Amino acid sequence: MFRGPRLAAEGHSSSDEVEDMSAPGLVQQLRRWALTLTLGLVAALAVHLARVFPWYRLYLGKSPLWSLQQVALQPVSNEGLCFSPNSAALRTADAASTAPIGSYVTAGLDDGRCFHYASRFEPYLNHDWKNTYITKTQERLGLQDHTIVTNDLIWYSNLLAEHEPSAYPHIEWSKATRPSSCPTRKLSSSPSNASTRENKISRVAFLLRCYQGFDWTQDAVLHMRALIWELRTARLAFDVDVHLLLEVKEAASHVSMFSAAGRRQILRGSIPIEFWSMVTLWNESEMLLRYPLYGDLRAGIAAAGSYRGCLLAVQRFAVEHPEYDSVINWEMDTRFTDTYDHLLAAVQKYAFRHQAQTYTKWPVKDREEDASGIGEQCKDKTPDVVVFSPVRDPQDSGWYWEYDVQGYAGMESTTRAASVGTNLWLSRRALMALENVTATQHQSLFCEAIVPSLVFRSTALSLETSDDYCTEHFKLVHYPHPMAFQYQAPPDQLDRLLNPSSAKLAKHNEEALKDTSYYYTSTIAGQLYGRWQTETKACIKPLLLHPIKSPARSSEAPRRSSKILTGWLTGEGSLHLCYASADQQCSDTIRADVQRYLGRKLDRRNLAEPSAISSHDTQNDYRRSIDSEQELRPIWVQAPDPEHTSG
């Protein structure tokens, strides 16, 4: 019997059944795989979170504010130019309390003295300084709260001080000196540097990197005044000059910054006039031309841009100012709660006497001191690099910039190091070596890694040597300044939280660092500083605090919102500066002054807002310029060597 067709039909039917049954089976299998993968990812995420989650916050108590002492407020000095900053220091009631991190004794800071906020900063508000242009501007506009300073107020105050200097006087801090007629005081209580004084007094440039749009508050202005005066009147083993490096961010201003009128217009909206003579202008386009670095690791972040290459402008400053033996790069949002001469004297003395270091850690109270070093020969030698955070290994660390290695033959395997934060003290030879690496060899790393890595690779570079320097290595020192920690942790546990055993720049240690008073995402630096500002009797010991951001002006918000709404309903164009004014003519006064002094109408509500500089504005501004104003020279663009320019 012929059964082929039937068998074939049956076989076909069986195949269809297998296919019909296999489709749901495949879907089910895929679901199982997806579930397994999901559970694996969830488990991995849970393990990761368990490793990085700050569990100690759940069971450790909050640390007492050992750095703040309650001391009766002393009268604020009204001596003006005769004010001696260290005379405002008081002896603390409890000198026995110690920092949980770092060491006052090791760092050479005096933990037996403290400052009230008012005693430290309010002397610079006294009329005897003849620096009342901001206060008089506030009075002119009917602004009753003189503690509120905004960028718009700075712009308008600058305008009045430029054109009516007798009515709106300002000091020029680069020339301010203590008169010989001032009463003689005993020497500063800052640490003595007599043992490290050389025959030739070295010169130090203290650079503060600022930018267009920086938020000038009263605290920022007073802090700048105090920093300058404390360093100008100090008895140190070296001379210090303060400079402001202002980044011109507005693209329309890049060309005009090279003219006197254009520079003046940029400064008017960016820096209080009292600091203008200390300003050097620069912009990112200059750095991109001067340093043709390869590769942009992150989208929108140029290799030689102002964020990744934050030290390039410092290098250019050093190249153009050979008179300085070293340069301090300082962030605008850092505060030192004692006088800056006290800090610099202590840093210089410690770094000179200490041996050169490699990877370092935070010293913790009652724990063995960090003894990392590369040789006794670097003791009692001038340092090349001083950092204020530990030096760590970024390789295989999980750091955001771990793979950012440009121009090195070994790429990611290149030996390197990093120190989070860019407050640095750099010798001239270190800066010139950086210039060689970036401008000539076209090698670069993220700015927090470039300097420590230079030290680690210094044996491969051609370095000048002398009897005053380590002959084989750059000398790097980590300054162990005292820090606060938000929780009461036993020393062993605190050491584990802050210091990874492998010296890696470990991500899981970052949460603990946030609870210190010196880290770029610190949760307590601003709190400590705020309490110092607002509590009358709060007297604070020497501490480096970072970052300190502008406080929110919540009390001003309701009134401002009301005026904005009123202006919108009535069609009146009130200027933002006038929202807090009791004078109904505030906006009209400003518009009239702008017309009188600049020869144009005011066409925007934010006075300090960057805008294009028209030829008409520039010509009018130039004709009305003050003949005696000092030229503020920007960093000029130097064309890169064609031989090394990438195609």
NUBAVO-569805 format. One line per field, with one value per residue (C-alpha): y, x negated, z; residue in one letter. Coordinates in nm, 4 decimals. Layout:
residues N
north <- Y;...
east <- X;...
up <- Z;...
residuo <- a;...
//
This chain:
residues 647
north <- 0.0000;0.3318;0.5492;0.8119;1.1083;1.0300;0.9891;1.3052;1.4799;1.3388;1.4375;1.7892;1.8072;1.6878;1.9514;2.2238;2.1038;2.1172;2.4692;2.5724;2.4311;2.5715;2.9370;2.9669;2.7683;3.0097;3.3071;3.1419;3.0707;3.4332;3.5456;3.3239;3.4671;3.8226;3.7520;3.5988;3.8957;4.1438;3.9687;3.9641;4.3355;4.4128;4.1986;4.3693;4.7107;4.6108;4.4942;4.8185;5.0324;4.8286;4.9044;5.2777;5.3614;5.5572;5.3167;5.4986;5.7859;5.5570;5.4818;5.7394;6.0525;6.4015;6.5491;6.8533;7.1785;7.1687;7.4353;7.6956;7.8425;8.0766;8.3855;8.7354;8.9613;9.2281;9.5790;9.5843;9.7841;10.1249;10.1950;10.1834;10.1530;10.1115;9.7923;9.4992;9.1774;8.9595;9.2008;9.0744;8.7203;8.5967;8.3131;8.0247;7.9053;7.5424;7.5006;7.1291;7.0171;6.8597;6.7985;6.4420;6.4739;6.6450;6.8034;7.1579;7.0706;6.8975;7.1619;7.4418;7.6203;7.7813;7.6063;7.8304;8.1325;8.2089;8.4845;8.6229;8.6817;9.0460;9.1100;8.9522;9.1168;9.4155;9.6417;9.6653;9.8377;10.1335;10.4727;10.5464;10.3207;10.5756;10.2797;10.3587;10.3499;10.0462;10.1811;10.5233;10.3590;10.1656;10.4911;10.6625;10.3925;10.3594;10.0066;9.9728;9.6363;9.7103;9.3459;9.2508;9.2875;9.1626;9.1708;9.4411;9.6558;9.6000;9.7057;10.0279;10.1049;10.0616;10.3001;10.5711;10.5192;10.5527;10.8818;11.0415;10.9177;11.1952;11.1190;10.7402;10.6790;10.3479;10.2187;10.0596;9.7519;9.6852;10.0122;10.0158;10.0297;10.0728;10.4366;10.4923;10.7017;10.3943;10.2816;10.0098;9.6661;9.3505;9.1068;8.8807;8.5613;8.3666;8.0854;8.2093;8.1277;8.2485;7.9023;7.8831;8.2404;8.2544;8.5314;8.6313;8.6919;8.4851;8.6268;8.4453;8.5174;8.4339;8.3730;8.3597;8.2251;8.4166;8.4329;8.6449;8.5833;8.5033;8.5844;8.8747;8.8911;9.1045;8.8061;8.7551;9.1227;9.1310;8.8037;8.9431;9.2618;9.0651;8.8230;9.1085;9.3163;9.0200;8.9304;9.2907;9.3719;9.0375;8.9662;8.6595;8.4984;8.5788;8.8563;8.7883;8.9662;8.8909;8.8601;8.7839;8.5764;8.6664;8.4302;8.6189;8.3744;8.5953;8.5170;8.8665;9.0110;8.8024;9.0601;9.3708;9.2536;9.3625;9.7291;9.9591;10.0466;9.6882;9.5691;9.8377;9.7326;9.3680;9.4592;9.6849;9.3897;9.1328;9.2684;9.5389;9.8420;9.8286;9.5091;9.6127;9.6820;9.3189;9.1627;8.9749;8.8854;8.5608;8.3428;7.9813;8.0556;8.1686;7.8433;7.6355;7.8160;7.8052;7.4428;7.2203;6.9221;6.6028;6.4449;6.5647;6.2794;6.4213;6.5789;6.9567;6.9622;7.0637;6.9177;7.2678;7.4162;7.6130;7.3176;7.0286;7.2508;7.4744;7.5305;7.6394;8.0058;7.9725;7.8362;8.1284;8.3722;8.2111;8.2276;8.5987;8.6789;8.5367;8.7596;8.5072;8.2072;8.0231;8.0537;7.9679;7.8709;7.9361;7.8713;8.1595;7.9462;7.8465;8.0162;8.0122;8.1089;8.2526;8.5079;8.4087;8.5051;8.2502;7.9841;8.0559;8.0767;7.7412;7.5742;7.7007;7.5921;7.2447;7.1798;7.2955;7.0661;6.7617;6.4900;6.4450;6.2273;5.9932;5.8556;6.0034;5.9799;6.1897;6.1713;6.0723;6.1569;5.8870;5.6938;5.6385;5.9342;5.8962;5.8255;5.7968;5.9472;5.9005;5.9929;6.1787;6.3935;6.6158;6.7294;7.0956;7.1625;7.4000;7.2076;7.2038;7.1102;7.1488;6.9931;7.0255;6.6863;6.3387;6.2104;5.8949;5.6441;5.6907;5.3682;5.1053;5.3324;5.4161;5.7878;5.9849;6.0991;5.7676;5.7098;6.0685;6.0227;6.2177;6.2134;5.9618;5.6546;5.4225;5.5834;5.4274;5.2304;5.5540;5.5961;5.8819;6.0256;6.2673;6.4987;6.6128;6.9930;7.2582;7.4646;7.4265;7.5882;7.5367;7.6206;7.7901;7.4814;7.2719;7.5275;7.5362;7.1562;7.1682;7.4164;7.1805;6.8823;7.0584;7.3137;7.1175;6.7494;6.7903;6.5617;6.6240;6.4844;6.6233;6.9246;6.7434;6.4752;6.6681;6.8102;6.4984;6.2887;6.5285;6.4604;6.0840;6.1056;6.3672;6.1287;6.0982;6.4745;6.6949;6.9084;7.1826;7.0961;7.2919;7.2616;7.4024;7.1284;6.7532;6.6384;6.3383;6.4214;6.7068;6.7470;6.7030;6.7526;6.7039;6.9673;6.7927;7.0833;7.0066;6.9173;6.8693;6.5515;6.5550;6.2366;6.1004;5.8090;5.6112;5.6750;5.3267;5.3534;5.7098;5.5999;5.3211;5.5593;5.8195;5.6190;5.3193;5.0590;5.0460;5.4240;5.4163;5.7120;5.4863;5.5882;5.4250;5.6648;5.9697;5.9659;5.9958;6.2792;6.4671;6.4737;6.6560;7.0321;7.0307;6.8505;6.9833;6.8341;6.8960;6.8906;7.0765;7.3450;7.5838;7.4992;7.5781;7.9014;8.0036;7.9539;8.1530;8.4368;8.4453;8.3557;8.6667;8.4897;8.2147;8.2273;7.9799;7.8087;7.7920;7.5790;7.5523;7.5341;7.4354;7.5019;7.8163;7.9143;8.2231;8.2013;8.2042;8.5362;8.3910;8.7013;8.9120;8.6741;8.7665;9.1379;9.0815;8.8513;9.1116;9.3829;9.1557;9.0833;9.4518;9.5443;9.2760;9.3934;9.7643;9.7330;9.9132;9.7867;9.7902;9.6949;9.3900;9.5987;9.8148;9.5362;9.5814;9.9617;10.1914;10.4655;10.4731;10.6587;10.3917;10.2633;10.6146;10.7168;10.4276;10.4848;10.8532;10.7758;10.5226;10.7782;11.0453;10.8388;10.5914;10.7901;10.5160;10.3849;10.0932;9.8123;9.5251;9.4638;9.2803;9.5395;9.2965;9.0606;9.0122;9.1662;9.2462;9.5674;9.7852;10.0310;10.3153;10.1999;10.1462;10.4911;10.6637;10.4626;10.5423;10.9179;10.9092;10.6936;10.8015;10.9060;10.7887;10.4357;10.1744;9.9482;9.5923;9.3695;9.0420;8.7261;8.7675;8.4844;8.3234;8.1107;7.7484;7.6170;7.5134;7.2075;7.0730;7.1877;6.8999;6.8880
east <- 0.0000;-0.1276;-0.1384;-0.3915;-0.1582;0.0161;-0.3097;-0.4314;-0.1163;-0.1476;-0.5110;-0.4215;-0.1552;-0.4008;-0.6529;-0.3903;-0.3072;-0.6759;-0.7043;-0.3820;-0.5110;-0.8619;-0.7551;-0.6041;-0.8962;-1.1445;-0.9575;-0.9535;-1.3249;-1.3942;-1.1890;-1.3928;-1.7133;-1.5832;-1.4779;-1.8167;-1.9978;-1.7763;-1.8286;-2.2023;-2.2087;-1.9962;-2.2238;-2.5348;-2.3783;-2.2811;-2.6355;-2.7753;-2.5360;-2.6146;-2.9834;-2.9464;-2.6483;-2.7620;-2.6209;-2.8083;-2.5609;-2.2903;-2.4583;-2.7323;-2.6428;-2.7072;-3.0428;-3.0475;-3.1621;-3.5050;-3.6353;-3.3810;-3.4313;-3.1890;-3.3940;-3.2667;-3.2903;-3.5593;-3.5198;-3.5706;-3.8735;-3.8113;-4.1790;-4.1562;-4.5016;-4.6530;-4.4538;-4.6772;-4.4895;-4.6541;-4.5504;-4.1926;-4.2873;-4.1721;-4.2908;-4.0449;-3.8832;-3.9586;-4.2957;-4.3081;-4.0550;-4.2151;-4.1070;-4.0000;-4.1749;-4.5063;-4.7065;-4.7500;-5.0873;-5.2212;-5.0794;-5.2264;-4.8949;-4.8067;-4.4964;-4.5053;-4.3711;-4.0467;-3.8669;-3.5161;-3.3774;-3.3059;-3.6548;-3.8202;-3.6196;-3.4164;-3.7219;-3.7317;-3.3912;-3.5246;-3.5098;-3.8746;-3.9794;-3.8214;-3.6658;-3.2955;-3.1865;-2.9599;-2.7963;-2.7367;-2.5846;-2.3446;-2.2466;-2.1956;-1.9504;-1.7653;-1.8933;-1.8497;-2.0183;-2.3865;-2.4839;-2.3282;-2.5803;-2.5027;-2.6783;-2.4381;-2.5321;-2.9021;-2.8518;-2.6731;-2.9110;-3.2052;-3.0458;-2.9992;-3.3472;-3.4998;-3.3312;-3.2803;-3.5778;-3.5508;-3.1860;-3.2289;-3.5860;-3.7662;-4.1032;-4.3531;-4.4619;-4.7716;-4.9171;-4.7717;-5.0376;-5.0407;-5.1361;-5.4530;-5.2501;-5.0594;-5.1391;-5.4017;-5.2727;-5.4486;-5.5359;-5.2721;-5.1962;-5.2292;-5.4881;-5.8430;-6.0287;-6.3680;-6.5210;-6.4161;-6.4953;-6.7418;-6.9835;-6.7582;-6.3962;-6.1838;-5.8740;-5.5419;-5.2400;-4.9096;-4.6678;-4.2917;-4.1141;-3.7929;-3.5537;-3.2822;-2.9620;-3.1272;-2.8782;-3.0191;-2.8627;-2.9599;-3.1445;-3.3387;-3.4409;-3.5407;-3.7306;-3.9287;-4.0120;-4.1243;-4.3372;-4.5189;-4.5780;-4.6891;-4.9548;-5.0622;-5.1207;-5.2722;-5.6283;-5.7075;-6.0242;-5.9063;-5.7216;-5.3662;-5.1722;-4.8022;-4.6663;-4.3254;-4.3125;-3.9786;-3.8463;-3.6514;-3.3735;-3.1593;-3.2685;-3.1806;-3.4340;-3.7338;-3.8602;-3.7640;-3.9572;-4.2790;-4.1718;-4.1706;-3.8025;-3.6952;-3.8933;-3.7332;-3.3849;-3.4612;-3.5987;-3.3049;-3.0673;-3.3017;-3.5279;-3.4909;-3.6938;-3.9160;-4.0766;-4.1085;-4.4815;-4.5398;-4.3534;-4.4930;-4.2398;-4.2455;-4.0051;-3.9727;-4.0395;-4.3919;-4.4614;-4.3251;-4.5625;-4.8641;-4.8193;-4.7120;-4.6411;-4.5056;-4.1721;-3.8553;-3.7649;-3.4263;-3.1780;-3.1848;-3.5025;-3.8057;-4.1432;-4.2864;-3.9606;-3.9247;-3.7717;-4.0000;-4.3047;-4.2405;-4.6129;-4.7084;-4.6353;-4.8505;-5.1335;-5.1029;-5.1105;-5.4315;-5.5887;-5.5118;-5.6153;-5.9660;-6.0076;-5.8142;-5.9922;-5.6683;-5.2951;-4.9994;-4.6838;-4.3816;-4.0122;-3.7721;-3.5378;-3.8046;-3.8147;-4.0775;-3.9349;-4.2614;-4.4832;-4.6461;-4.9945;-4.9512;-4.8588;-5.1352;-5.4041;-5.2953;-5.2723;-5.6135;-5.7811;-5.6242;-5.6914;-6.0530;-6.1345;-5.9390;-6.0704;-5.9336;-5.6237;-5.4539;-5.1052;-4.9703;-4.6686;-4.4788;-4.6439;-4.3900;-4.4117;-4.5803;-4.6833;-5.0344;-5.1576;-5.1856;-5.5519;-5.5407;-5.8447;-6.1093;-6.4217;-6.5717;-6.7724;-6.4717;-6.4363;-6.5149;-6.4798;-6.2463;-5.9370;-5.8227;-5.4616;-5.2454;-4.8986;-4.6186;-4.4548;-4.6125;-4.7866;-4.6177;-4.6472;-4.3711;-4.4431;-4.1676;-3.9993;-3.6626;-3.7497;-3.5545;-3.8777;-4.0597;-4.0927;-4.1753;-4.5366;-4.6273;-4.9539;-5.1438;-5.2872;-5.1569;-4.8113;-4.6040;-4.9015;-5.0961;-5.2182;-5.0249;-4.8664;-4.5910;-4.4991;-4.1369;-4.1255;-4.3360;-4.4652;-4.8382;-5.1736;-5.4046;-5.7709;-5.8871;-6.0707;-5.7540;-5.5550;-5.8142;-5.8112;-5.4319;-5.4726;-5.7143;-5.4811;-5.1696;-5.2980;-5.5880;-5.5154;-5.1364;-5.0748;-4.7929;-4.5771;-4.2822;-4.4001;-4.3767;-4.6128;-4.8629;-5.0741;-5.1027;-5.1707;-5.4470;-5.6140;-5.5851;-5.7357;-6.0006;-6.2927;-6.2081;-6.2210;-6.5212;-6.5369;-6.7649;-6.9302;-7.1124;-7.2160;-6.8786;-6.6627;-6.6291;-6.8444;-6.6428;-6.2801;-6.0426;-5.9660;-5.5949;-5.4484;-5.0921;-5.0124;-4.8148;-4.5905;-4.3271;-3.9752;-3.6388;-3.4324;-3.0566;-3.0347;-3.2032;-3.3989;-3.6664;-4.0142;-4.0465;-3.7103;-3.7739;-4.1055;-3.9315;-3.6615;-3.9055;-4.2079;-4.1824;-4.4470;-4.5643;-4.6173;-4.3577;-4.1331;-3.8503;-3.4940;-3.3543;-3.5591;-3.3941;-3.0866;-3.3068;-3.5030;-3.1758;-3.1409;-3.4730;-3.5219;-3.7568;-3.6255;-3.4645;-3.1264;-3.1600;-2.8301;-2.9620;-3.2038;-2.9196;-2.7394;-3.0464;-3.1091;-2.7436;-2.7395;-3.0604;-2.8997;-2.5700;-2.6544;-2.7894;-3.0077;-3.1316;-3.5114;-3.6639;-4.0025;-4.2226;-4.0493;-4.0547;-3.6945;-3.5937;-3.3648;-3.1927;-2.9116;-2.6927;-2.4127;-2.0539;-1.8840;-1.5481;-1.4394;-1.4697;-1.2720;-0.9103;-0.9675;-1.1476;-0.8722;-0.6098;-0.7925;-0.8409;-0.4670;-0.3809;-0.6168;-0.4667;-0.1087;-0.1819;-0.4314;-0.7008;-1.0529;-1.2063;-1.5714;-1.6564;-1.8882;-1.5928;-1.3609;-1.4838;-1.4891;-1.2630;-1.3218;-1.0587;-1.3032;-1.5737;-1.5454;-1.5197;-1.8345;-2.0349;-1.9103;-1.9975;-2.3491;-2.4096;-2.2976;-2.5193;-2.8355;-2.8162;-2.6123;-2.3550;-2.0274;-2.0141;-1.8411;-1.8485;-1.7356;-2.0478;-2.3248;-2.6142;-2.4857;-2.7568;-2.6680;-2.8363;-3.0389;-2.9408;-3.1837;-2.9564;-2.9702;-3.3443;-3.4126;-3.1906;-3.3451;-3.6945;-3.6242;-3.4964;-3.7812;-3.9926;-4.3310;-4.5127;-4.3731;-4.6455;-4.6617;-4.5597;-4.7489;-4.5869;-4.7776;-4.8623;-4.8101;-5.1310;-5.1103;-5.2138;-5.5263;-5.4195;-5.6412;-5.4247;-5.0854;-4.8505;-4.6785
up <- 0.0000;-0.0981;0.2151;0.1159;0.0820;0.4078;0.5911;0.4336;0.5426;0.8922;0.9003;0.7922;1.0584;1.3219;1.2145;1.2437;1.5931;1.6917;1.5522;1.7243;2.0512;2.0147;1.9736;2.3227;2.4586;2.3061;2.4482;2.7881;2.7631;2.6710;2.9666;3.1965;3.0537;3.0930;3.4514;3.5310;3.3756;3.5597;3.8915;3.8258;3.7514;4.0566;4.2722;4.1325;4.1906;4.5438;4.6159;4.4731;4.6772;4.9859;4.9327;4.8709;5.0915;5.3986;5.6569;5.9332;5.9023;6.0392;6.3705;6.4376;6.6306;6.4960;6.5889;6.8203;6.6621;6.8220;6.5808;6.6994;7.0448;7.2201;7.3018;7.3788;7.0738;7.0918;6.9435;6.5665;6.4539;6.2971;6.2229;5.8434;5.6860;6.0331;6.0903;6.1832;6.0909;6.3544;6.6294;6.5866;6.6940;7.0343;7.2547;7.2635;7.5837;7.4957;7.3303;7.4083;7.1455;6.8416;6.4849;6.3974;6.0590;6.0000;6.2777;6.4062;6.5546;6.2434;6.0096;6.2218;6.2800;6.6115;6.7486;7.0538;6.8705;6.6915;6.4991;6.5061;6.1582;6.2407;6.3830;6.0787;5.7986;5.9177;5.9664;5.5845;5.5862;5.7843;5.6111;5.6963;5.4077;5.1697;4.9904;5.0220;4.6578;4.7074;5.0235;4.8678;4.5603;4.7832;4.9537;4.6181;4.5085;4.8388;4.9044;5.2785;5.3395;5.2832;5.3375;5.0032;4.7223;4.3715;4.0359;3.9163;4.2155;4.1433;3.7792;3.8730;4.1618;3.9245;3.6761;3.9395;4.0851;3.7373;3.6565;3.9993;4.2045;4.4622;4.5394;4.5110;4.6320;4.6045;4.7146;4.4769;4.6667;4.4576;4.5910;4.9430;5.2148;5.5884;5.6695;5.8691;6.1129;6.2351;6.5903;6.6153;6.7080;6.8100;6.5336;6.3844;6.5726;6.2488;6.2558;6.2176;5.8985;6.0069;5.9646;5.5987;5.4968;5.2107;5.1170;4.8297;4.9224;4.6875;4.5200;4.5161;4.2957;4.4650;4.1755;4.2148;3.9072;3.8456;3.5501;3.3928;3.5831;3.9165;4.1923;4.3926;4.7386;5.0347;5.1801;4.8553;4.8479;5.2161;5.1839;4.8913;5.0815;5.3862;5.1839;5.0093;5.3217;5.5328;5.2764;5.2074;5.5747;5.6798;5.7874;5.5790;5.4492;5.0962;4.9151;4.7942;4.5190;4.4701;4.1149;3.9659;3.6466;3.4891;3.2227;2.9558;2.8720;2.6482;2.2907;2.1681;2.4132;2.3028;2.0528;2.2488;2.5565;2.3841;2.3747;2.6761;2.6348;2.5765;2.8761;3.0919;2.9867;3.0676;3.4088;3.4894;3.4776;3.6304;3.9067;4.1766;4.0664;4.3752;4.2348;3.8681;3.8846;3.9887;3.6954;3.3972;3.1280;2.9330;2.7389;2.6355;2.2679;2.3578;2.5375;2.2483;2.0111;2.2386;2.3447;2.0508;2.2735;2.1268;2.2008;2.3710;2.6031;2.7031;2.4633;2.4886;2.7018;2.4971;2.5894;2.6380;2.7627;3.0831;3.2709;3.1786;3.1297;3.4287;3.4931;3.1411;3.2151;3.5276;3.3132;3.0730;3.3631;3.4892;3.1424;3.1142;3.4726;3.5243;3.8299;4.0410;4.1915;4.2624;4.2047;4.4269;4.2402;4.4627;4.4077;4.4669;4.6779;4.9315;5.2715;5.5438;5.8813;6.0129;5.8377;5.5088;5.6230;5.9027;5.6452;5.3934;5.6600;5.8027;5.4601;5.3517;5.6736;5.6710;5.3019;5.3283;5.6197;5.5055;5.2773;4.9267;4.9100;4.6636;4.7313;5.0530;5.2816;5.5317;5.8737;6.1389;6.5085;6.7194;6.4093;6.2781;6.0738;5.6973;5.6258;5.2466;5.0819;4.8170;5.0037;5.2953;5.0537;4.9903;5.3492;5.4082;5.0360;4.8576;4.7392;4.3781;4.4457;4.7555;4.7437;4.9978;4.9358;4.9323;4.6202;4.4934;4.2081;3.9463;3.7541;3.7906;4.0440;3.8893;3.8898;3.6303;3.4588;3.4942;3.1190;3.0268;2.9122;2.5983;2.4033;2.6184;2.4466;2.7174;2.7169;2.9981;3.1323;3.1867;3.5447;3.6946;4.0080;4.1040;4.3908;4.4014;4.4067;4.2350;4.5273;4.4625;4.5344;4.2344;4.1856;3.8673;3.7462;3.7930;3.5930;3.3155;3.3034;3.2707;2.9875;2.8148;2.8548;2.7259;2.4738;2.3230;2.3804;2.3501;2.6452;2.8872;3.1651;3.3556;3.5559;3.8920;3.7592;3.5465;3.8324;4.0548;3.7445;3.6421;3.9763;3.9339;3.5856;3.6656;3.6254;3.2552;3.1992;3.1383;3.4516;3.5666;3.8951;4.1609;4.5210;4.6286;4.4786;4.4837;4.1960;4.0782;4.1482;4.1827;4.5484;4.6210;4.9675;5.0896;5.3533;5.6347;5.7350;6.0015;5.8897;6.0551;6.0134;6.0529;6.2614;6.5734;6.4305;6.6173;6.4699;6.3181;6.1455;6.0288;5.8821;5.6876;5.5653;5.4324;5.3252;5.0892;5.1655;4.8029;4.7623;4.4843;4.4138;4.5290;4.4526;4.7664;4.9819;4.8291;5.0537;5.3611;5.2011;5.1497;5.5282;5.5702;5.5640;5.2624;4.9549;4.6389;4.7385;5.1131;5.3023;5.6073;5.4843;5.4052;5.7302;5.9402;5.7541;5.7808;6.1566;6.1878;5.9910;6.1780;6.5382;6.7075;6.9651;6.7322;6.7308;6.4859;6.4873;6.1746;5.9107;5.5333;5.4110;5.0593;4.8842;5.0129;4.7784;4.7773;5.0356;4.9127;4.9753;5.0755;5.2684;4.9543;4.7316;4.8295;4.7804;4.4512;4.3223;4.4135;4.2194;3.9184;3.9127;3.9502;3.6674;3.4446;3.5116;3.4703;3.1878;3.3861;3.3213;3.6688;3.6838;3.8919;4.1072;4.2118;4.3292;4.6880;4.6710;4.8704;4.6116;4.3368;4.1102;4.1367;3.7783;3.6344;3.8242;3.6807;3.3256;3.3464;3.4727;3.1955;2.9375;3.0940;3.1328;2.8443;2.5931;2.5332;2.6624;2.8987;2.7108;2.9592;3.3154;3.4315;3.4349;3.4687;3.1995;2.9323;2.5987;2.2708;2.2721;1.9800;1.8243;1.9382;2.3012;2.2849;2.1400;2.3967;2.6784;2.5552;2.5339;2.8909;3.0226;3.3145;3.1816;3.4898;3.4839;3.4724;3.1687;3.2542;3.0151;2.9093;2.8372;2.4706;2.2276;2.1127;1.8020;1.8593;1.6947;1.3390;1.3661;1.6471;1.5219;1.4503;1.1150
residuo <- m;f;r;g;p;r;l;a;a;e;g;h;s;s;s;d;e;v;e;d;m;s;a;p;g;l;v;q;q;l;r;r;w;a;l;t;l;t;l;g;l;v;a;a;l;a;v;h;l;a;r;v;f;p;w;y;r;l;y;l;g;k;s;p;l;w;s;l;q;q;v;a;l;q;p;v;s;n;e;g;l;c;f;s;p;n;s;a;a;l;r;t;a;d;a;a;s;t;a;p;i;g;s;y;v;t;a;g;l;d;d;g;r;c;f;h;y;a;s;r;f;e;p;y;l;n;h;d;w;k;n;t;y;i;t;k;t;q;e;r;l;g;l;q;d;h;t;i;v;t;n;d;l;i;w;y;s;n;l;l;a;e;h;e;p;s;a;y;p;h;i;e;w;s;k;a;t;r;p;s;s;c;p;t;r;k;l;s;s;s;p;s;n;a;s;t;r;e;n;k;i;s;r;v;a;f;l;l;r;c;y;q;g;f;d;w;t;q;d;a;v;l;h;m;r;a;l;i;w;e;l;r;t;a;r;l;a;f;d;v;d;v;h;l;l;l;e;v;k;e;a;a;s;h;v;s;m;f;s;a;a;g;r;r;q;i;l;r;g;s;i;p;i;e;f;w;s;m;v;t;l;w;n;e;s;e;m;l;l;r;y;p;l;y;g;d;l;r;a;g;i;a;a;a;g;s;y;r;g;c;l;l;a;v;q;r;f;a;v;e;h;p;e;y;d;s;v;i;n;w;e;m;d;t;r;f;t;d;t;y;d;h;l;l;a;a;v;q;k;y;a;f;r;h;q;a;q;t;y;t;k;w;p;v;k;d;r;e;e;d;a;s;g;i;g;e;q;c;k;d;k;t;p;d;v;v;v;f;s;p;v;r;d;p;q;d;s;g;w;y;w;e;y;d;v;q;g;y;a;g;m;e;s;t;t;r;a;a;s;v;g;t;n;l;w;l;s;r;r;a;l;m;a;l;e;n;v;t;a;t;q;h;q;s;l;f;c;e;a;i;v;p;s;l;v;f;r;s;t;a;l;s;l;e;t;s;d;d;y;c;t;e;h;f;k;l;v;h;y;p;h;p;m;a;f;q;y;q;a;p;p;d;q;l;d;r;l;l;n;p;s;s;a;k;l;a;k;h;n;e;e;a;l;k;d;t;s;y;y;y;t;s;t;i;a;g;q;l;y;g;r;w;q;t;e;t;k;a;c;i;k;p;l;l;l;h;p;i;k;s;p;a;r;s;s;e;a;p;r;r;s;s;k;i;l;t;g;w;l;t;g;e;g;s;l;h;l;c;y;a;s;a;d;q;q;c;s;d;t;i;r;a;d;v;q;r;y;l;g;r;k;l;d;r;r;n;l;a;e;p;s;a;i;s;s;h;d;t;q;n;d;y;r;r;s;i;d;s;e;q;e;l;r;p;i;w;v;q;a;p;d;p;e;h;t;s;g
//
